[in-house]
């Protein structure tokens, strides 16, 4: 369980890794598109696909080792288990957010996201 402050601190600490994940994801998408067209890619070929995938999975595993729930990859959606007003919630961060500014009850999922006032 994370307090909101702990979740925000952990996100800030791991933000360079999340940013790296976003860049790797874009490189992999471009590489797949280039190879699907049968052309050459400045990102390489099949060995580079496998290397990019391995690096991406490594970052996803690292996030999981910190008890961060990775709910999405494109866009990146991260949840941090916490508690608000005595009820279990997930502090929610979506790619493009500056900070954790949302939460939702466990049983409501992403559709139940609410803006934090804090």
Z-matrix of the N, CA and C atoms (Angstrom, degrees):
N
C 1 1.452
C 2 1.532 1 109.43
N 3 1.292 2 115.13 1 135.95
C 4 1.456 3 121.74 2 178.80
C 5 1.519 4 109.67 3 -113.39
N 6 1.319 5 116.17 4 139.20
C 7 1.453 6 118.25 5 163.39
C 8 1.523 7 105.88 6 -73.87
N 9 1.324 8 116.77 7 164.20
C 10 1.455 9 119.43 8 177.53
C 11 1.523 10 110.46 9 -59.65
N 12 1.330 11 117.07 10 -41.14
C 13 1.471 12 120.75 11 179.50
C 14 1.521 13 110.99 12 -62.65
N 15 1.328 14 117.35 13 -41.46
C 16 1.470 15 120.51 14 179.16
C 17 1.523 16 110.87 15 -65.26
N 18 1.322 17 117.03 16 -42.42
C 19 1.465 18 120.68 17 179.37
C 20 1.521 19 110.69 18 -62.58
N 21 1.325 20 115.76 19 -43.42
C 22 1.466 21 119.55 20 179.29
C 23 1.529 22 111.31 21 -64.27
N 24 1.320 23 116.75 22 -40.42
C 25 1.462 24 120.12 23 179.07
C 26 1.538 25 110.54 24 -65.04
N 27 1.320 26 116.78 25 -44.77
C 28 1.462 27 119.94 26 -179.87
C 29 1.522 28 110.64 27 -63.46
N 30 1.319 29 117.52 28 -42.65
C 31 1.457 30 120.03 29 177.43
C 32 1.523 31 110.73 30 -59.81
N 33 1.327 32 116.80 31 -45.24
C 34 1.471 33 120.27 32 179.26
C 35 1.525 34 110.93 33 -61.17
N 36 1.325 35 116.48 34 -39.64
C 37 1.465 36 121.14 35 179.87
C 38 1.524 37 111.09 36 -65.77
N 39 1.318 38 116.70 37 -40.53
C 40 1.467 39 121.14 38 -176.17
C 41 1.527 40 113.14 39 -93.33
N 42 1.302 41 117.53 40 0.64
C 43 1.459 42 120.62 41 -176.82
C 44 1.534 43 113.55 42 -55.73
N 45 1.344 44 119.69 43 -39.06
C 46 1.477 45 117.96 44 176.55
C 47 1.533 46 112.39 45 -59.78
N 48 1.318 47 117.12 46 -34.68
C 49 1.473 48 119.85 47 178.55
C 50 1.528 49 110.64 48 -71.16
N 51 1.327 50 116.83 49 -38.90
C 52 1.464 51 120.56 50 177.48
C 53 1.522 52 109.85 51 -65.04
N 54 1.325 53 116.98 52 -42.36
C 55 1.464 54 120.62 53 177.31
C 56 1.529 55 110.91 54 -62.22
N 57 1.323 56 116.13 55 -38.75
C 58 1.470 57 120.07 56 176.58
C 59 1.527 58 110.15 57 -63.45
N 60 1.312 59 117.18 58 -41.44
C 61 1.463 60 121.85 59 177.93
C 62 1.527 61 110.72 60 -57.59
N 63 1.319 62 117.06 61 -42.48
C 64 1.465 63 121.82 62 -178.98
C 65 1.525 64 110.71 63 -64.32
N 66 1.327 65 117.44 64 -41.56
C 67 1.466 66 121.52 65 178.20
C 68 1.529 67 110.30 66 -66.41
N 69 1.326 68 116.71 67 -44.86
C 70 1.466 69 120.07 68 179.62
C 71 1.527 70 111.46 69 -62.18
N 72 1.315 71 115.98 70 -39.53
C 73 1.466 72 120.93 71 178.60
C 74 1.523 73 110.21 72 -60.94
N 75 1.347 74 117.24 73 -43.70
C 76 1.464 75 120.94 74 178.76
C 77 1.526 76 111.29 75 -65.35
N 78 1.338 77 116.68 76 -42.31
C 79 1.471 78 120.12 77 177.30
C 80 1.525 79 110.65 78 -59.81
N 81 1.323 80 116.40 79 -43.56
C 82 1.462 81 120.64 80 -179.29
C 83 1.530 82 110.75 81 -65.21
N 84 1.322 83 117.69 82 -40.96
C 85 1.467 84 120.80 83 178.88
C 86 1.528 85 110.61 84 -62.38
N 87 1.339 86 116.74 85 -44.04
C 88 1.463 87 120.15 86 178.66
C 89 1.516 88 111.42 87 -64.98
N 90 1.309 89 116.23 88 -41.44
C 91 1.463 90 120.30 89 179.19
C 92 1.522 91 110.56 90 -62.31
N 93 1.325 92 117.28 91 -45.78
C 94 1.472 93 120.58 92 177.38
C 95 1.524 94 110.94 93 -59.79
N 96 1.337 95 117.44 94 -42.83
C 97 1.468 96 120.93 95 -179.46
C 98 1.521 97 110.77 96 -64.00
N 99 1.333 98 116.82 97 -44.03
C 100 1.466 99 120.64 98 179.37
C 101 1.520 100 111.00 99 -62.50
N 102 1.304 101 117.06 100 -45.32
C 103 1.462 102 120.65 101 -177.53
C 104 1.528 103 111.67 102 -69.95
N 105 1.330 104 117.44 103 -32.43
C 106 1.464 105 121.11 104 178.11
C 107 1.521 106 111.03 105 -65.78
N 108 1.321 107 116.24 106 -31.09
C 109 1.472 108 121.19 107 177.78
C 110 1.526 109 111.88 108 -79.87
N 111 1.324 110 116.33 109 -3.21
C 112 1.448 111 120.39 110 -179.73
C 113 1.506 112 113.97 111 77.96
N 114 1.301 113 116.57 112 7.90
C 115 1.457 114 120.66 113 -177.73
C 116 1.513 115 112.10 114 -96.95
N 117 1.297 116 113.13 115 -179.94
C 118 1.456 117 120.26 116 176.41
C 119 1.519 118 108.48 117 -84.88
N 120 1.315 119 114.52 118 157.43
C 121 1.451 120 119.46 119 178.48
C 122 1.513 121 109.63 120 -130.33
N 123 1.330 122 117.34 121 140.52
C 124 1.458 123 119.13 122 175.16
C 125 1.529 124 111.08 123 -67.34
N 126 1.333 125 116.53 124 -12.89
C 127 1.466 126 120.80 125 179.18
C 128 1.527 127 112.64 126 -89.51
N 129 1.338 128 117.30 127 -6.83
C 130 1.459 129 119.95 128 176.56
C 131 1.515 130 113.01 129 112.63
N 132 1.336 131 114.40 130 -145.04
C 133 1.457 132 121.11 131 -177.08
C 134 1.517 133 110.79 132 -135.93
N 135 1.329 134 115.48 133 -150.03
C 136 1.463 135 120.92 134 -176.70
C 137 1.537 136 113.31 135 -58.64
N 138 1.342 137 119.37 136 -40.33
C 139 1.471 138 117.87 137 177.83
C 140 1.530 139 112.25 138 -60.89
N 141 1.337 140 116.07 139 -35.38
C 142 1.460 141 119.55 140 179.04
C 143 1.532 142 111.21 141 -72.18
N 144 1.343 143 116.67 142 -32.75
C 145 1.471 144 120.28 143 173.78
C 146 1.517 145 109.06 144 -57.40
N 147 1.323 146 116.06 145 -50.43
C 148 1.471 147 120.89 146 -178.39
C 149 1.526 148 111.36 147 -63.32
N 150 1.322 149 117.07 148 -38.55
C 151 1.470 150 120.54 149 179.45
C 152 1.529 151 110.77 150 -66.91
N 153 1.329 152 117.17 151 -42.94
C 154 1.465 153 120.39 152 178.15
C 155 1.527 154 110.71 153 -63.49
N 156 1.328 155 116.06 154 -44.16
C 157 1.467 156 119.71 155 178.21
C 158 1.527 157 111.06 156 -59.80
N 159 1.310 158 117.02 157 -42.72
C 160 1.470 159 120.51 158 179.67
C 161 1.523 160 110.99 159 -63.16
N 162 1.328 161 117.25 160 -41.11
C 163 1.470 162 120.15 161 178.82
C 164 1.530 163 110.94 162 -66.45
N 165 1.322 164 116.63 163 -40.49
C 166 1.468 165 120.71 164 177.88
C 167 1.527 166 110.25 165 -62.56
N 168 1.323 167 117.15 166 -49.46
C 169 1.467 168 120.29 167 179.74
C 170 1.521 169 111.46 168 -62.08
N 171 1.318 170 117.16 169 -33.47
C 172 1.461 171 120.82 170 176.63
C 173 1.526 172 111.79 171 -62.03
N 174 1.321 173 116.00 172 -42.98
C 175 1.469 174 119.93 173 178.52
C 176 1.522 175 110.30 174 -68.04
N 177 1.324 176 117.52 175 -42.58
C 178 1.468 177 120.58 176 177.75
C 179 1.527 178 111.05 177 -60.02
N 180 1.330 179 116.43 178 -41.89
C 181 1.470 180 120.44 179 176.98
C 182 1.522 181 111.16 180 -63.55
N 183 1.326 182 116.49 181 -40.86
C 184 1.466 183 120.94 182 179.11
C 185 1.530 184 110.96 183 -61.11
N 186 1.315 185 117.12 184 -42.94
C 187 1.459 186 120.51 185 177.52
C 188 1.529 187 110.37 186 -61.82
N 189 1.323 188 116.41 187 -42.60
C 190 1.459 189 120.81 188 178.23
C 191 1.516 190 112.90 189 -63.27
N 192 1.321 191 117.13 190 -34.55
C 193 1.467 192 120.70 191 177.97
C 194 1.524 193 111.72 192 -64.43
N 195 1.320 194 116.89 193 -20.47
C 196 1.468 195 121.71 194 177.52
C 197 1.533 196 111.10 195 -94.64
N 198 1.333 197 116.18 196 12.34
C 199 1.474 198 122.82 197 -179.35
C 200 1.526 199 112.72 198 65.43
N 201 1.308 200 116.79 199 26.34
C 202 1.457 201 121.61 200 173.49
C 203 1.526 202 107.03 201 -90.58
N 204 1.321 203 115.83 202 131.73
C 205 1.452 204 120.82 203 178.23
C 206 1.529 205 108.70 204 -89.51
N 207 1.313 206 116.07 205 117.54
C 208 1.458 207 120.65 206 177.96
C 209 1.523 208 106.64 207 -90.69
N 210 1.324 209 115.71 208 108.89
C 211 1.467 210 120.76 209 -176.34
C 212 1.521 211 112.11 210 -97.06
N 213 1.320 212 116.25 211 -17.75
C 214 1.449 213 119.65 212 179.97
C 215 1.511 214 110.42 213 -154.75
N 216 1.320 215 114.25 214 156.84
C 217 1.454 216 121.61 215 -174.45
C 218 1.532 217 110.48 216 -118.60
N 219 1.336 218 115.78 217 -30.16
C 220 1.462 219 120.64 218 -179.61
C 221 1.524 220 108.69 219 -144.69
N 222 1.280 221 119.36 220 88.21
C 223 1.459 222 128.29 221 4.92
C 224 1.530 223 111.72 222 -79.77
N 225 1.321 224 115.40 223 163.33
C 226 1.468 225 120.65 224 178.05
C 227 1.530 226 108.23 225 -69.51
N 228 1.324 227 115.16 226 128.87
C 229 1.461 228 122.37 227 178.53
C 230 1.522 229 107.39 228 -131.80
N 231 1.329 230 116.08 229 118.10
C 232 1.459 231 122.01 230 -176.30
C 233 1.520 232 109.98 231 -118.89
N 234 1.335 233 115.87 232 138.31
C 235 1.457 234 122.18 233 175.32
C 236 1.517 235 109.62 234 -122.51
N 237 1.324 236 114.81 235 143.43
C 238 1.460 237 123.33 236 179.69
C 239 1.530 238 106.51 237 -124.38
N 240 1.317 239 118.10 238 118.68
C 241 1.462 240 121.27 239 -179.05
C 242 1.519 241 110.19 240 -64.29
N 243 1.316 242 115.86 241 133.57
C 244 1.450 243 120.85 242 179.63
C 245 1.513 244 111.53 243 -153.87
N 246 1.308 245 114.50 244 -163.31
C 247 1.456 246 120.80 245 -179.81
C 248 1.523 247 108.91 246 -143.33
N 249 1.316 248 115.98 247 137.66
C 250 1.462 249 121.89 248 178.59
C 251 1.524 250 107.79 249 -137.42
N 252 1.306 251 115.24 250 123.07
C 253 1.465 252 121.19 251 179.60
C 254 1.529 253 111.56 252 53.07
N 255 1.333 254 115.90 253 41.32
C 256 1.455 255 121.83 254 176.58
C 257 1.516 256 115.60 255 76.79
N 258 1.306 257 117.05 256 6.43
C 259 1.468 258 121.23 257 -177.80
C 260 1.528 259 109.35 258 -118.72
N 261 1.341 260 117.47 259 137.56
C 262 1.467 261 119.52 260 177.13
C 263 1.528 262 110.92 261 -63.78
N 264 1.319 263 115.18 262 133.94
C 265 1.467 264 121.42 263 178.30
C 266 1.519 265 109.01 264 -138.55
N 267 1.299 266 115.24 265 171.80
C 268 1.460 267 122.06 266 170.87
C 269 1.518 268 107.32 267 -119.38
N 270 1.339 269 116.04 268 121.69
C 271 1.462 270 121.60 269 171.92
C 272 1.520 271 104.68 270 -72.52
N 273 1.300 272 117.92 271 129.08
C 274 1.460 273 121.75 272 -166.09
C 275 1.527 274 110.99 273 -118.94
N 276 1.326 275 116.59 274 129.01
C 277 1.464 276 122.41 275 175.91
C 278 1.520 277 108.29 276 -125.25
N 279 1.319 278 115.67 277 128.40
C 280 1.454 279 122.92 278 178.90
C 281 1.522 280 108.68 279 -115.87
N 282 1.312 281 116.32 280 136.96
C 283 1.465 282 121.16 281 177.94
C 284 1.522 283 109.80 282 -45.40
N 285 1.314 284 115.73 283 130.58
C 286 1.452 285 121.67 284 -177.54
C 287 1.527 286 112.12 285 104.68
N 288 1.346 287 116.57 286 -23.17
C 289 1.466 288 120.10 287 175.49
C 290 1.520 289 108.97 288 -71.71
N 291 1.321 290 116.84 289 142.65
C 292 1.464 291 120.31 290 177.20
C 293 1.523 292 110.97 291 -74.64
N 294 1.315 293 116.61 292 -33.41
C 295 1.460 294 122.20 293 -174.94
C 296 1.523 295 107.32 294 -151.93
N 297 1.315 296 116.34 295 176.44
C 298 1.463 297 119.84 296 174.06
C 299 1.526 298 106.37 297 -74.84
N 300 1.302 299 116.00 298 111.90
C 301 1.450 300 121.21 299 -177.69
C 302 1.516 301 112.97 300 -126.87
N 303 1.338 302 116.51 301 9.60
C 304 1.452 303 121.71 302 -175.35
C 305 1.525 304 109.91 303 -138.08
N 306 1.299 305 115.66 304 159.44
C 307 1.461 306 122.04 305 172.62
C 308 1.525 307 108.17 306 -149.14
N 309 1.313 308 115.91 307 164.33
C 310 1.461 309 120.38 308 171.10
C 311 1.513 310 109.59 309 -152.07
N 312 1.308 311 115.08 310 151.11
C 313 1.453 312 120.08 311 175.77
C 314 1.523 313 108.52 312 -67.40
N 315 1.336 314 116.18 313 151.47
C 316 1.460 315 121.06 314 -176.77
C 317 1.522 316 111.69 315 -55.96
N 318 1.317 317 116.04 316 -44.85
C 319 1.462 318 120.04 317 -173.79
C 320 1.530 319 113.26 318 -78.09
N 321 1.316 320 117.80 319 -8.43
C 322 1.471 321 120.67 320 -177.18
C 323 1.519 322 113.08 321 -97.37
N 324 1.304 323 117.77 322 -23.56
C 325 1.455 324 120.61 323 -179.52
C 326 1.519 325 113.12 324 63.67
N 327 1.320 326 115.62 325 -166.43
C 328 1.462 327 122.33 326 -174.81
C 329 1.527 328 111.70 327 -57.88
N 330 1.311 329 116.86 328 -34.34
C 331 1.469 330 120.20 329 -178.84
C 332 1.529 331 111.74 330 -63.17
N 333 1.326 332 116.89 331 -22.39
C 334 1.453 333 120.80 332 -179.83
C 335 1.525 334 114.15 333 -96.93
N 336 1.337 335 116.55 334 16.23
C 337 1.479 336 119.86 335 179.98
C 338 1.513 337 111.26 336 -58.76
N 339 1.331 338 113.44 337 136.73
C 340 1.461 339 120.81 338 176.69
C 341 1.520 340 109.03 339 -128.70
N 342 1.318 341 115.28 340 143.97
C 343 1.464 342 121.12 341 178.40
C 344 1.512 343 109.56 342 -72.05
N 345 1.336 344 116.24 343 137.17
C 346 1.456 345 121.70 344 174.33
C 347 1.521 346 109.52 345 -78.61
N 348 1.302 347 115.79 346 144.80
C 349 1.457 348 120.85 347 174.92
C 350 1.514 349 110.71 348 -92.01
N 351 1.351 350 115.62 349 -13.47
C 352 1.471 351 120.50 350 -175.61
C 353 1.512 352 110.65 351 -87.49
